[in-house]
Amino acid sequence: MEMKKKNDMRPLFLLLIIGLGSMVFVSAASAEDIDWAYPELEIDDSLDAMVIQSEISPMKGESLYQIPTDSVIYHSPNGITSVFTQDGKQILSAIDADAVKVSVPSAGLLPATHVHQVPN
């Protein structure tokens, strides 16, 4: 009886090993396909800081401040939010403390510069 149990477990063990091996292979192949390269960001000190009145988004909407798709948003430690094109050219500068506060269920009130509507 003991011998039969061991033999019955072999196919399951083999399937487990094959499954784990294929997970490692798929993960490694997927990671190789991803190429994350951020552009060098060009700060434009001549831009006047804007007061942002609504959430920043690549989508169109009455209550949204539209930015180009593929924009890079940078929140600096000194309280300035900058938006750059995908090529790294700065197109927006905003002072977070001056932005309208937006209610976010998970975080309370945040500056509009820190609330981003993204498409699904």
Biopython code that builds the backbone (N, CA, C, O; Angstrom):
import numpy as np
from Bio.PDB.StructureBuilder import StructureBuilder

atoms = [
    (1, "MET", "N", (0.823, -1.189, 0.000)),
    (1, "MET", "CA", (0.000, 0.000, 0.000)),
    (1, "MET", "C", (0.874, 1.262, 0.000)),
    (1, "MET", "O", (0.584, 2.205, -0.736)),
    (2, "GLU", "N", (1.933, 1.295, 0.809)),
    (2, "GLU", "CA", (2.862, 2.430, 0.860)),
    (2, "GLU", "C", (3.494, 2.664, -0.510)),
    (2, "GLU", "O", (3.632, 3.810, -0.938)),
    (3, "MET", "N", (3.870, 1.615, -1.185)),
    (3, "MET", "CA", (4.530, 1.723, -2.482)),
    (3, "MET", "C", (3.596, 2.363, -3.511)),
    (3, "MET", "O", (4.030, 3.176, -4.327)),
    (4, "LYS", "N", (2.334, 2.002, -3.470)),
    (4, "LYS", "CA", (1.372, 2.541, -4.423)),
    (4, "LYS", "C", (1.189, 4.046, -4.219)),
    (4, "LYS", "O", (1.058, 4.780, -5.199)),
    (5, "LYS", "N", (1.177, 4.530, -2.952)),
    (5, "LYS", "CA", (1.043, 5.956, -2.665)),
    (5, "LYS", "C", (2.211, 6.733, -3.246)),
    (5, "LYS", "O", (2.013, 7.799, -3.829)),
    (6, "LYS", "N", (3.424, 6.218, -3.099)),
    (6, "LYS", "CA", (4.604, 6.896, -3.625)),
    (6, "LYS", "C", (4.528, 7.004, -5.141)),
    (6, "LYS", "O", (4.860, 8.047, -5.705)),
    (7, "ASN", "N", (4.102, 5.953, -5.796)),
    (7, "ASN", "CA", (3.989, 5.969, -7.254)),
    (7, "ASN", "C", (2.890, 6.921, -7.723)),
    (7, "ASN", "O", (3.017, 7.537, -8.782)),
    (8, "ASP", "N", (1.807, 7.048, -6.943)),
    (8, "ASP", "CA", (0.722, 7.948, -7.309)),
    (8, "ASP", "C", (1.147, 9.413, -7.197)),
    (8, "ASP", "O", (0.594, 10.259, -7.900)),
    (9, "MET", "N", (2.092, 9.729, -6.352)),
    (9, "MET", "CA", (2.540, 11.103, -6.133)),
    (9, "MET", "C", (3.552, 11.558, -7.183)),
    (9, "MET", "O", (3.748, 12.759, -7.366)),
    (10, "ARG", "N", (4.186, 10.632, -7.864)),
    (10, "ARG", "CA", (5.213, 11.001, -8.842)),
    (10, "ARG", "C", (4.687, 11.910, -9.950)),
    (10, "ARG", "O", (5.338, 12.908, -10.258)),
    (11, "PRO", "N", (3.539, 11.612, -10.563)),
    (11, "PRO", "CA", (3.048, 12.508, -11.621)),
    (11, "PRO", "C", (2.757, 13.925, -11.101)),
    (11, "PRO", "O", (3.024, 14.912, -11.786)),
    (12, "LEU", "N", (2.212, 14.012, -9.894)),
    (12, "LEU", "CA", (1.926, 15.328, -9.321)),
    (12, "LEU", "C", (3.217, 16.094, -9.056)),
    (12, "LEU", "O", (3.304, 17.293, -9.323)),
    (13, "PHE", "N", (4.212, 15.398, -8.532)),
    (13, "PHE", "CA", (5.503, 16.022, -8.254)),
    (13, "PHE", "C", (6.147, 16.493, -9.561)),
    (13, "PHE", "O", (6.712, 17.585, -9.619)),
    (14, "LEU", "N", (6.061, 15.678, -10.594)),
    (14, "LEU", "CA", (6.621, 16.032, -11.895)),
    (14, "LEU", "C", (5.914, 17.270, -12.473)),
    (14, "LEU", "O", (6.570, 18.160, -13.014)),
    (15, "LEU", "N", (4.590, 17.327, -12.359)),
    (15, "LEU", "CA", (3.848, 18.498, -12.830)),
    (15, "LEU", "C", (4.237, 19.759, -12.053)),
    (15, "LEU", "O", (4.345, 20.842, -12.628)),
    (16, "LEU", "N", (4.443, 19.610, -10.757)),
    (16, "LEU", "CA", (4.862, 20.743, -9.937)),
    (16, "LEU", "C", (6.219, 21.267, -10.391)),
    (16, "LEU", "O", (6.396, 22.478, -10.523)),
    (17, "ILE", "N", (7.168, 20.388, -10.629)),
    (17, "ILE", "CA", (8.504, 20.776, -11.073)),
    (17, "ILE", "C", (8.435, 21.466, -12.440)),
    (17, "ILE", "O", (9.082, 22.491, -12.654)),
    (18, "ILE", "N", (7.657, 20.906, -13.355)),
    (18, "ILE", "CA", (7.515, 21.502, -14.690)),
    (18, "ILE", "C", (6.872, 22.885, -14.581)),
    (18, "ILE", "O", (7.301, 23.826, -15.248)),
    (19, "GLY", "N", (5.850, 23.005, -13.743)),
    (19, "GLY", "CA", (5.179, 24.292, -13.554)),
    (19, "GLY", "C", (6.114, 25.348, -12.998)),
    (19, "GLY", "O", (6.132, 26.478, -13.485)),
    (20, "LEU", "N", (6.885, 24.997, -11.991)),
    (20, "LEU", "CA", (7.834, 25.946, -11.408)),
    (20, "LEU", "C", (8.914, 26.327, -12.415)),
    (20, "LEU", "O", (9.305, 27.491, -12.498)),
    (21, "GLY", "N", (9.385, 25.369, -13.163)),
    (21, "GLY", "CA", (10.411, 25.650, -14.170)),
    (21, "GLY", "C", (9.905, 26.586, -15.246)),
    (21, "GLY", "O", (10.637, 27.472, -15.687)),
    (22, "SER", "N", (8.668, 26.408, -15.677)),
    (22, "SER", "CA", (8.125, 27.284, -16.718)),
    (22, "SER", "C", (7.867, 28.686, -16.182)),
    (22, "SER", "O", (7.970, 29.653, -16.937)),
    (23, "MET", "N", (7.532, 28.826, -14.897)),
    (23, "MET", "CA", (7.344, 30.155, -14.309)),
    (23, "MET", "C", (8.648, 30.938, -14.338)),
    (23, "MET", "O", (8.648, 32.124, -14.666)),
    (24, "VAL", "N", (9.743, 30.301, -14.004)),
    (24, "VAL", "CA", (11.042, 30.964, -14.015)),
    (24, "VAL", "C", (11.398, 31.371, -15.435)),
    (24, "VAL", "O", (11.901, 32.473, -15.655)),
    (25, "PHE", "N", (11.143, 30.496, -16.402)),
    (25, "PHE", "CA", (11.454, 30.791, -17.800)),
    (25, "PHE", "C", (10.621, 31.962, -18.310)),
    (25, "PHE", "O", (11.157, 32.861, -18.958)),
    (26, "VAL", "N", (9.322, 31.968, -18.028)),
    (26, "VAL", "CA", (8.443, 33.040, -18.492)),
    (26, "VAL", "C", (8.836, 34.361, -17.846)),
    (26, "VAL", "O", (8.875, 35.384, -18.529)),
    (27, "SER", "N", (9.126, 34.368, -16.556)),
    (27, "SER", "CA", (9.518, 35.600, -15.870)),
    (27, "SER", "C", (10.801, 36.164, -16.461)),
    (27, "SER", "O", (10.902, 37.371, -16.684)),
    (28, "ALA", "N", (11.767, 35.316, -16.713)),
    (28, "ALA", "CA", (13.045, 35.782, -17.254)),
    (28, "ALA", "C", (12.858, 36.346, -18.662)),
    (28, "ALA", "O", (13.449, 37.371, -19.001)),
    (29, "ALA", "N", (12.053, 35.693, -19.471)),
    (29, "ALA", "CA", (11.834, 36.167, -20.838)),
    (29, "ALA", "C", (11.095, 37.499, -20.833)),
    (29, "ALA", "O", (11.425, 38.387, -21.619)),
    (30, "SER", "N", (10.106, 37.654, -19.967)),
    (30, "SER", "CA", (9.347, 38.896, -19.903)),
    (30, "SER", "C", (10.220, 40.050, -19.439)),
    (30, "SER", "O", (10.102, 41.160, -19.958)),
    (31, "ALA", "N", (11.088, 39.807, -18.480)),
    (31, "ALA", "CA", (11.952, 40.863, -17.953)),
    (31, "ALA", "C", (12.920, 41.367, -19.019)),
    (31, "ALA", "O", (13.272, 42.546, -19.024)),
    (32, "GLU", "N", (13.349, 40.500, -19.908)),
    (32, "GLU", "CA", (14.275, 40.907, -20.963)),
    (32, "GLU", "C", (13.609, 41.818, -21.984)),
    (32, "GLU", "O", (14.274, 42.659, -22.589)),
    (33, "ASP", "N", (12.297, 41.661, -22.185)),
    (33, "ASP", "CA", (11.581, 42.446, -23.179)),
    (33, "ASP", "C", (11.345, 43.892, -22.738)),
    (33, "ASP", "O", (11.134, 44.764, -23.582)),
    (34, "ILE", "N", (11.377, 44.158, -21.432)),
    (34, "ILE", "CA", (11.097, 45.493, -20.919)),
    (34, "ILE", "C", (12.360, 46.337, -20.966)),
    (34, "ILE", "O", (13.412, 45.937, -20.468)),
    (35, "ASP", "N", (12.237, 47.514, -21.573)),
    (35, "ASP", "CA", (13.375, 48.427, -21.655)),
    (35, "ASP", "C", (12.933, 49.788, -21.121)),
    (35, "ASP", "O", (12.369, 50.598, -21.857)),
    (36, "TRP", "N", (13.192, 50.033, -19.838)),
    (36, "TRP", "CA", (12.820, 51.289, -19.206)),
    (36, "TRP", "C", (13.965, 52.268, -19.340)),
    (36, "TRP", "O", (15.016, 52.079, -18.727)),
    (37, "ALA", "N", (13.783, 53.289, -20.115)),
    (37, "ALA", "CA", (14.808, 54.317, -20.256)),
    (37, "ALA", "C", (14.135, 55.682, -20.132)),
    (37, "ALA", "O", (13.333, 56.069, -20.982)),
    (38, "TYR", "N", (14.467, 56.396, -19.074)),
    (38, "TYR", "CA", (13.921, 57.731, -18.887)),
    (38, "TYR", "C", (14.779, 58.741, -19.632)),
    (38, "TYR", "O", (16.000, 58.596, -19.691)),
    (39, "PRO", "N", (14.152, 59.760, -20.198)),
    (39, "PRO", "CA", (14.948, 60.775, -20.896)),
    (39, "PRO", "C", (15.699, 61.636, -19.883)),
    (39, "PRO", "O", (15.317, 61.711, -18.715)),
    (40, "GLU", "N", (16.749, 62.272, -20.332)),
    (40, "GLU", "CA", (17.428, 63.243, -19.481)),
    (40, "GLU", "C", (16.517, 64.467, -19.407)),
    (40, "GLU", "O", (16.151, 65.039, -20.433)),
    (41, "LEU", "N", (16.157, 64.860, -18.194)),
    (41, "LEU", "CA", (15.211, 65.956, -18.014)),
    (41, "LEU", "C", (15.918, 67.304, -18.115)),
    (41, "LEU", "O", (16.930, 67.544, -17.457)),
    (42, "GLU", "N", (15.364, 68.176, -18.953)),
    (42, "GLU", "CA", (15.925, 69.510, -19.166)),
    (42, "GLU", "C", (15.088, 70.533, -18.393)),
    (42, "GLU", "O", (13.976, 70.866, -18.803)),
    (43, "ILE", "N", (15.625, 71.029, -17.272)),
    (43, "ILE", "CA", (14.926, 72.024, -16.466)),
    (43, "ILE", "C", (14.936, 73.365, -17.205)),
    (43, "ILE", "O", (15.981, 73.827, -17.665)),
    (44, "ASP", "N", (13.757, 73.978, -17.309)),
    (44, "ASP", "CA", (13.630, 75.280, -17.966)),
    (44, "ASP", "C", (13.294, 76.324, -16.901)),
    (44, "ASP", "O", (12.131, 76.480, -16.527)),
    (45, "ASP", "N", (14.303, 77.032, -16.416)),
    (45, "ASP", "CA", (14.108, 78.029, -15.363)),
    (45, "ASP", "C", (13.311, 79.244, -15.829)),
    (45, "ASP", "O", (12.872, 80.043, -15.003)),
    (46, "SER", "N", (13.121, 79.394, -17.125)),
    (46, "SER", "CA", (12.364, 80.542, -17.634)),
    (46, "SER", "C", (10.849, 80.326, -17.532)),
    (46, "SER", "O", (10.080, 81.270, -17.712)),
    (47, "LEU", "N", (10.416, 79.095, -17.246)),
    (47, "LEU", "CA", (8.980, 78.821, -17.116)),
    (47, "LEU", "C", (8.447, 79.453, -15.835)),
    (47, "LEU", "O", (9.042, 79.297, -14.770)),
    (48, "ASP", "N", (7.326, 80.165, -15.937)),
    (48, "ASP", "CA", (6.664, 80.693, -14.748)),
    (48, "ASP", "C", (5.884, 79.569, -14.083)),
    (48, "ASP", "O", (5.259, 78.751, -14.759)),
    (49, "ALA", "N", (5.924, 79.534, -12.760)),
    (49, "ALA", "CA", (5.170, 78.515, -12.023)),
    (49, "ALA", "C", (3.678, 78.788, -12.177)),
    (49, "ALA", "O", (3.227, 79.926, -12.043)),
    (50, "MET", "N", (2.925, 77.742, -12.458)),
    (50, "MET", "CA", (1.478, 77.849, -12.626)),
    (50, "MET", "C", (0.791, 77.417, -11.343)),
    (50, "MET", "O", (1.358, 76.675, -10.543)),
    (51, "VAL", "N", (-0.426, 77.884, -11.155)),
    (51, "VAL", "CA", (-1.257, 77.402, -10.060)),
    (51, "VAL", "C", (-2.199, 76.372, -10.670)),
    (51, "VAL", "O", (-3.042, 76.703, -11.503)),
    (52, "ILE", "N", (-2.050, 75.132, -10.250)),
    (52, "ILE", "CA", (-2.856, 74.039, -10.803)),
    (52, "ILE", "C", (-4.192, 73.979, -10.055)),
    (52, "ILE", "O", (-4.226, 73.887, -8.828)),
    (53, "GLN", "N", (-5.288, 74.033, -10.815)),
    (53, "GLN", "CA", (-6.636, 74.067, -10.245)),
    (53, "GLN", "C", (-7.345, 72.712, -10.284)),
    (53, "GLN", "O", (-8.415, 72.554, -9.696)),
    (54, "SER", "N", (-6.751, 71.732, -10.978)),
    (54, "SER", "CA", (-7.420, 70.433, -11.111)),
    (54, "SER", "C", (-6.387, 69.329, -11.289)),
    (54, "SER", "O", (-5.197, 69.591, -11.463)),
    (55, "GLU", "N", (-6.863, 68.095, -11.241)),
    (55, "GLU", "CA", (-5.979, 66.938, -11.360)),
    (55, "GLU", "C", (-5.251, 66.934, -12.701)),
    (55, "GLU", "O", (-5.802, 67.345, -13.722)),
    (56, "ILE", "N", (-4.013, 66.465, -12.682)),
    (56, "ILE", "CA", (-3.197, 66.376, -13.896)),
    (56, "ILE", "C", (-3.504, 65.049, -14.593)),
    (56, "ILE", "O", (-3.564, 64.006, -13.942)),
    (57, "SER", "N", (-3.696, 65.087, -15.906)),
    (57, "SER", "CA", (-4.056, 63.859, -16.616)),
    (57, "SER", "C", (-3.751, 63.961, -18.108)),
    (57, "SER", "O", (-3.810, 65.048, -18.682)),
    (58, "PRO", "N", (-3.423, 62.821, -18.743)),
    (58, "PRO", "CA", (-3.301, 62.807, -20.203)),
    (58, "PRO", "C", (-4.672, 62.722, -20.885)),
    (58, "PRO", "O", (-4.768, 62.808, -22.110)),
    (59, "MET", "N", (-5.730, 62.552, -20.084)),
    (59, "MET", "CA", (-7.082, 62.472, -20.639)),
    (59, "MET", "C", (-7.685, 63.870, -20.740)),
    (59, "MET", "O", (-7.282, 64.790, -20.028)),
    (60, "LYS", "N", (-8.663, 64.011, -21.642)),
    (60, "LYS", "CA", (-9.404, 65.268, -21.745)),
    (60, "LYS", "C", (-10.537, 65.235, -20.728)),
    (60, "LYS", "O", (-11.132, 64.189, -20.469)),
    (61, "GLY", "N", (-10.815, 66.374, -20.172)),
    (61, "GLY", "CA", (-11.931, 66.458, -19.239)),
    (61, "GLY", "C", (-12.047, 67.859, -18.677)),
    (61, "GLY", "O", (-11.053, 68.571, -18.533)),
    (62, "GLU", "N", (-13.283, 68.251, -18.359)),
    (62, "GLU", "CA", (-13.521, 69.590, -17.843)),
    (62, "GLU", "C", (-12.781, 69.837, -16.534)),
    (62, "GLU", "O", (-12.271, 70.934, -16.308)),
    (63, "SER", "N", (-12.720, 68.846, -15.690)),
    (63, "SER", "CA", (-12.101, 69.027, -14.375)),
    (63, "SER", "C", (-10.670, 68.479, -14.336)),
    (63, "SER", "O", (-10.162, 68.139, -13.268)),
    (64, "LEU", "N", (-10.026, 68.396, -15.499)),
    (64, "LEU", "CA", (-8.662, 67.869, -15.567)),
    (64, "LEU", "C", (-7.730, 68.878, -16.231)),
    (64, "LEU", "O", (-8.133, 69.593, -17.149)),
    (65, "TYR", "N", (-6.491, 68.934, -15.765)),
    (65, "TYR", "CA", (-5.459, 69.724, -16.438)),
    (65, "TYR", "C", (-4.733, 68.759, -17.362)),
    (65, "TYR", "O", (-3.978, 67.903, -16.900)),
    (66, "GLN", "N", (-4.955, 68.890, -18.662)),
    (66, "GLN", "CA", (-4.433, 67.908, -19.616)),
    (66, "GLN", "C", (-2.951, 68.123, -19.908)),
    (66, "GLN", "O", (-2.499, 69.240, -20.159)),
    (67, "ILE", "N", (-2.212, 67.013, -19.867)),
    (67, "ILE", "CA", (-0.800, 66.990, -20.248)),
    (67, "ILE", "C", (-0.639, 65.963, -21.364)),
    (67, "ILE", "O", (-1.497, 65.093, -21.511)),
    (68, "PRO", "N", (0.422, 66.033, -22.146)),
    (68, "PRO", "CA", (0.602, 65.058, -23.228)),
    (68, "PRO", "C", (0.740, 63.623, -22.701)),
    (68, "PRO", "O", (1.258, 63.395, -21.608)),
    (69, "THR", "N", (0.271, 62.678, -23.493)),
    (69, "THR", "CA", (0.476, 61.269, -23.181)),
    (69, "THR", "C", (1.978, 61.009, -23.155)),
    (69, "THR", "O", (2.724, 61.631, -23.911)),
    (70, "ASP", "N", (2.424, 60.114, -22.310)),
    (70, "ASP", "CA", (3.845, 59.766, -22.152)),
    (70, "ASP", "C", (4.652, 60.864, -21.464)),
    (70, "ASP", "O", (5.879, 60.877, -21.560)),
    (71, "SER", "N", (3.981, 61.781, -20.774)),
    (71, "SER", "CA", (4.698, 62.814, -20.026)),
    (71, "SER", "C", (5.397, 62.198, -18.823)),
    (71, "SER", "O", (5.011, 61.138, -18.330)),
    (72, "VAL", "N", (6.422, 62.879, -18.370)),
    (72, "VAL", "CA", (7.125, 62.495, -17.149)),
    (72, "VAL", "C", (6.771, 63.549, -16.105)),
    (72, "VAL", "O", (6.969, 64.743, -16.329)),
    (73, "ILE", "N", (6.245, 63.101, -14.958)),
    (73, "ILE", "CA", (5.900, 64.013, -13.870)),
    (73, "ILE", "C", (6.942, 63.834, -12.779)),
    (73, "ILE", "O", (7.199, 62.719, -12.326)),
    (74, "TYR", "N", (7.542, 64.948, -12.362)),
    (74, "TYR", "CA", (8.584, 64.898, -11.334)),
    (74, "TYR", "C", (8.171, 65.775, -10.156)),
    (74, "TYR", "O", (7.953, 66.977, -10.311)),
    (75, "HIS", "N", (8.066, 65.164, -8.980)),
    (75, "HIS", "CA", (7.760, 65.876, -7.744)),
    (75, "HIS", "C", (9.073, 66.068, -6.996)),
    (75, "HIS", "O", (9.601, 65.120, -6.415)),
    (76, "SER", "N", (9.599, 67.277, -7.007)),
    (76, "SER", "CA", (10.888, 67.515, -6.352)),
    (76, "SER", "C", (10.703, 67.673, -4.841)),
    (76, "SER", "O", (9.619, 68.030, -4.380)),
    (77, "PRO", "N", (11.755, 67.408, -4.080)),
    (77, "PRO", "CA", (11.680, 67.523, -2.616)),
    (77, "PRO", "C", (11.387, 68.952, -2.136)),
    (77, "PRO", "O", (10.948, 69.141, -1.002)),
    (78, "ASN", "N", (11.623, 69.948, -2.983)),
    (78, "ASN", "CA", (11.387, 71.333, -2.562)),
    (78, "ASN", "C", (9.958, 71.814, -2.844)),
    (78, "ASN", "O", (9.681, 73.010, -2.761)),
    (79, "GLY", "N", (9.050, 70.886, -3.177)),
    (79, "GLY", "CA", (7.643, 71.239, -3.353)),
    (79, "GLY", "C", (7.269, 71.779, -4.717)),
    (79, "GLY", "O", (6.250, 72.455, -4.859)),
    (80, "ILE", "N", (8.069, 71.495, -5.709)),
    (80, "ILE", "CA", (7.774, 71.908, -7.089)),
    (80, "ILE", "C", (7.454, 70.655, -7.907)),
    (80, "ILE", "O", (8.203, 69.679, -7.879)),
    (81, "THR", "N", (6.343, 70.692, -8.629)),
    (81, "THR", "CA", (6.014, 69.611, -9.551)),
    (81, "THR", "C", (6.311, 70.102, -10.956)),
    (81, "THR", "O", (5.873, 71.179, -11.361)),
    (82, "SER", "N", (7.057, 69.301, -11.687)),
    (82, "SER", "CA", (7.415, 69.635, -13.065)),
    (82, "SER", "C", (6.911, 68.537, -13.982)),
    (82, "SER", "O", (6.938, 67.359, -13.628)),
    (83, "VAL", "N", (6.455, 68.926, -15.154)),
    (83, "VAL", "CA", (6.007, 67.969, -16.168)),
    (83, "VAL", "C", (6.909, 68.141, -17.382)),
    (83, "VAL", "O", (7.187, 69.256, -17.821)),
    (84, "PHE", "N", (7.358, 67.007, -17.911)),
    (84, "PHE", "CA", (8.271, 66.990, -19.052)),
    (84, "PHE", "C", (7.650, 66.171, -20.175)),
    (84, "PHE", "O", (6.871, 65.252, -19.924)),
    (85, "THR", "N", (7.998, 66.508, -21.411)),
    (85, "THR", "CA", (7.579, 65.692, -22.550)),
    (85, "THR", "C", (8.357, 64.381, -22.515)),
    (85, "THR", "O", (9.284, 64.223, -21.721)),
    (86, "GLN", "N", (7.981, 63.457, -23.365)),
    (86, "GLN", "CA", (8.694, 62.177, -23.414)),
    (86, "GLN", "C", (10.142, 62.347, -23.857)),
    (86, "GLN", "O", (10.960, 61.447, -23.666)),
    (87, "ASP", "N", (10.462, 63.499, -24.448)),
    (87, "ASP", "CA", (11.837, 63.798, -24.857)),
    (87, "ASP", "C", (12.642, 64.480, -23.759)),
    (87, "ASP", "O", (13.844, 64.699, -23.911)),
    (88, "GLY", "N", (11.976, 64.820, -22.641)),
    (88, "GLY", "CA", (12.676, 65.425, -21.512)),
    (88, "GLY", "C", (12.597, 66.939, -21.443)),
    (88, "GLY", "O", (13.260, 67.549, -20.604)),
    (89, "LYS", "N", (11.796, 67.568, -22.314)),
    (89, "LYS", "CA", (11.665, 69.031, -22.295)),
    (89, "LYS", "C", (10.584, 69.434, -21.284)),
    (89, "LYS", "O", (9.473, 68.905, -21.315)),
    (90, "GLN", "N", (10.910, 70.354, -20.404)),
    (90, "GLN", "CA", (9.962, 70.788, -19.386)),
    (90, "GLN", "C", (8.866, 71.649, -20.000)),
    (90, "GLN", "O", (9.141, 72.586, -20.749)),
    (91, "ILE", "N", (7.602, 71.311, -19.668)),
    (91, "ILE", "CA", (6.472, 72.065, -20.207)),
    (91, "ILE", "C", (5.614, 72.684, -19.103)),
    (91, "ILE", "O", (4.728, 73.490, -19.387)),
    (92, "LEU", "N", (5.870, 72.313, -17.847)),
    (92, "LEU", "CA", (5.057, 72.826, -16.752)),
    (92, "LEU", "C", (5.873, 72.860, -15.476)),
    (92, "LEU", "O", (6.677, 71.969, -15.205)),
    (93, "SER", "N", (5.650, 73.902, -14.702)),
    (93, "SER", "CA", (6.231, 74.018, -13.372)),
    (93, "SER", "C", (5.121, 74.524, -12.464)),
    (93, "SER", "O", (4.450, 75.502, -12.797)),
    (94, "ALA", "N", (4.915, 73.874, -11.319)),
    (94, "ALA", "CA", (3.853, 74.281, -10.403)),
    (94, "ALA", "C", (4.327, 74.127, -8.963)),
    (94, "ALA", "O", (5.023, 73.171, -8.622)),
    (95, "ILE", "N", (3.937, 75.082, -8.129)),
    (95, "ILE", "CA", (4.267, 75.021, -6.707)),
    (95, "ILE", "C", (3.154, 74.246, -6.009)),
    (95, "ILE", "O", (1.993, 74.656, -6.029)),
    (96, "ASP", "N", (3.516, 73.129, -5.394)),
    (96, "ASP", "CA", (2.526, 72.247, -4.776)),
    (96, "ASP", "C", (1.682, 72.967, -3.723)),
    (96, "ASP", "O", (0.474, 72.741, -3.650)),
    (97, "ALA", "N", (2.289, 73.821, -2.915)),
    (97, "ALA", "CA", (1.574, 74.510, -1.836)),
    (97, "ALA", "C", (0.498, 75.458, -2.369)),
    (97, "ALA", "O", (-0.466, 75.748, -1.661)),
    (98, "ASP", "N", (0.644, 75.942, -3.595)),
    (98, "ASP", "CA", (-0.330, 76.860, -4.195)),
    (98, "ASP", "C", (-1.452, 76.136, -4.934)),
    (98, "ASP", "O", (-2.461, 76.753, -5.275)),
    (99, "ALA", "N", (-1.292, 74.852, -5.182)),
    (99, "ALA", "CA", (-2.287, 74.093, -5.946)),
    (99, "ALA", "C", (-3.555, 73.890, -5.116)),
    (99, "ALA", "O", (-3.506, 73.807, -3.888)),
    (100, "VAL", "N", (-4.677, 73.813, -5.805)),
    (100, "VAL", "CA", (-5.949, 73.513, -5.160)),
    (100, "VAL", "C", (-5.842, 72.146, -4.489)),
    (100, "VAL", "O", (-5.187, 71.245, -5.013)),
    (101, "LYS", "N", (-6.480, 71.993, -3.341)),
    (101, "LYS", "CA", (-6.478, 70.703, -2.634)),
    (101, "LYS", "C", (-7.612, 69.846, -3.183)),
    (101, "LYS", "O", (-8.737, 70.315, -3.359)),
    (102, "VAL", "N", (-7.294, 68.576, -3.450)),
    (102, "VAL", "CA", (-8.255, 67.629, -4.006)),
    (102, "VAL", "C", (-8.458, 66.515, -2.991)),
    (102, "VAL", "O", (-7.492, 65.996, -2.431)),
    (103, "SER", "N", (-9.704, 66.149, -2.755)),
    (103, "SER", "CA", (-10.012, 65.077, -1.810)),
    (103, "SER", "C", (-9.774, 63.718, -2.458)),
    (103, "SER", "O", (-10.318, 63.413, -3.519)),
    (104, "VAL", "N", (-8.951, 62.910, -1.797)),
    (104, "VAL", "CA", (-8.637, 61.561, -2.272)),
    (104, "VAL", "C", (-9.056, 60.591, -1.165)),
    (104, "VAL", "O", (-8.588, 60.723, -0.034)),
    (105, "PRO", "N", (-9.930, 59.615, -1.462)),
    (105, "PRO", "CA", (-10.436, 58.727, -0.414)),
    (105, "PRO", "C", (-9.344, 58.053, 0.431)),
    (105, "PRO", "O", (-9.494, 57.923, 1.646)),
    (106, "SER", "N", (-8.278, 57.637, -0.193)),
    (106, "SER", "CA", (-7.253, 56.888, 0.546)),
    (106, "SER", "C", (-6.225, 57.774, 1.241)),
    (106, "SER", "O", (-5.438, 57.283, 2.050)),
    (107, "ALA", "N", (-6.219, 59.087, 0.936)),
    (107, "ALA", "CA", (-5.160, 59.943, 1.487)),
    (107, "ALA", "C", (-5.649, 61.282, 2.031)),
    (107, "ALA", "O", (-4.841, 62.057, 2.543)),
    (108, "GLY", "N", (-6.924, 61.574, 1.939)),
    (108, "GLY", "CA", (-7.419, 62.868, 2.404)),
    (108, "GLY", "C", (-7.206, 63.949, 1.357)),
    (108, "GLY", "O", (-7.340, 63.699, 0.159)),
    (109, "LEU", "N", (-6.874, 65.157, 1.814)),
    (109, "LEU", "CA", (-6.664, 66.276, 0.893)),
    (109, "LEU", "C", (-5.217, 66.311, 0.416)),
    (109, "LEU", "O", (-4.285, 66.303, 1.219)),
    (110, "LEU", "N", (-5.047, 66.349, -0.897)),
    (110, "LEU", "CA", (-3.718, 66.428, -1.512)),
    (110, "LEU", "C", (-3.695, 67.595, -2.489)),
    (110, "LEU", "O", (-4.734, 67.975, -3.029)),
    (111, "PRO", "N", (-2.509, 68.169, -2.721)),
    (111, "PRO", "CA", (-2.435, 69.190, -3.769)),
    (111, "PRO", "C", (-2.803, 68.568, -5.120)),
    (111, "PRO", "O", (-2.462, 67.417, -5.389)),
    (112, "ALA", "N", (-3.491, 69.323, -5.958)),
    (112, "ALA", "CA", (-3.893, 68.812, -7.276)),
    (112, "ALA", "C", (-2.695, 68.346, -8.092)),
    (112, "ALA", "O", (-2.835, 67.486, -8.961)),
    (113, "THR", "N", (-1.524, 68.903, -7.821)),
    (113, "THR", "CA", (-0.317, 68.490, -8.542)),
    (113, "THR", "C", (0.089, 67.059, -8.217)),
    (113, "THR", "O", (0.881, 66.461, -8.945)),
    (114, "HIS", "N", (-0.445, 66.503, -7.128)),
    (114, "HIS", "CA", (-0.106, 65.136, -6.725)),
    (114, "HIS", "C", (-1.228, 64.141, -7.010)),
    (114, "HIS", "O", (-1.129, 62.974, -6.630)),
    (115, "VAL", "N", (-2.286, 64.586, -7.672)),
    (115, "VAL", "CA", (-3.406, 63.702, -8.003)),
    (115, "VAL", "C", (-3.448, 63.578, -9.521)),
    (115, "VAL", "O", (-3.598, 64.570, -10.234)),
    (116, "HIS", "N", (-3.314, 62.346, -10.002)),
    (116, "HIS", "CA", (-3.205, 62.122, -11.446)),
    (116, "HIS", "C", (-4.272, 61.141, -11.915)),
    (116, "HIS", "O", (-4.326, 60.006, -11.442)),
    (117, "GLN", "N", (-5.107, 61.571, -12.831)),
    (117, "GLN", "CA", (-6.072, 60.684, -13.472)),
    (117, "GLN", "C", (-5.366, 60.035, -14.651)),
    (117, "GLN", "O", (-4.838, 60.726, -15.522)),
    (118, "VAL", "N", (-5.356, 58.708, -14.678)),
    (118, "VAL", "CA", (-4.724, 58.004, -15.799)),
    (118, "VAL", "C", (-5.757, 57.130, -16.490)),
    (118, "VAL", "O", (-6.664, 56.611, -15.839)),
    (119, "PRO", "N", (-5.631, 56.961, -17.801)),
    (119, "PRO", "CA", (-6.585, 56.109, -18.521)),
    (119, "PRO", "C", (-6.432, 54.653, -18.107)),
    (119, "PRO", "O", (-5.373, 54.228, -17.647)),
    (120, "ASN", "N", (-7.512, 53.897, -18.280)),
    (120, "ASN", "CA", (-7.473, 52.458, -17.945)),
    (120, "ASN", "C", (-6.590, 51.704, -18.884)),
    (120, "ASN", "O", (-6.442, 50.489, -18.751)),
]
sb = StructureBuilder()
sb.init_structure("model")
sb.init_model(0)
sb.init_chain("A")
sb.init_seg("    ")
for serial, (resi, resn, name, xyz) in enumerate(atoms, 1):
    if name == "N":
        sb.init_residue(resn, " ", resi, " ")
    sb.init_atom(name, np.array(xyz, "f"), 0.0, 1.0, " ", f" {name:<3s}", serial, name[0])
structure = sb.get_structure()
